[in-house]
């Protein structure tokens, strides 16, 4: 019999969540934390980018970004573009109360999922689970084909 080994529990998937409405941010974060996710909260696009840089700079991993589209300082679409331009291949879910054809097209071109507010917690949890199962680099369309 060998020496005892301590099993290291797997790390919970880390989600960076950005929403400028503090009560909605807390509600969404609590729902995701209840599901077992490690949620890092941000109130602006700049804060979201700072969290992603800090976590990735420490050689840790961001598994998913969930962001409101319209926020102060930097929109969710601008954050998405910055992540893709930096070749940071993380799934992104954008949430908006102001959906239009242009926003949907931009989100889709950069591989993000776009959800309309009000979004149910059931829908959000389902989309988060799907996004976390998607292989790196896979587009939204290829993820839909594999379901």
Helices and strands as residue ranges (DSSP letters): E 14-18, H 22-34, E 38-42, H 45-57, E 64-68, H 76-85, E 91-96, H 101-109, E 113-116, H 121-133, H 140-145
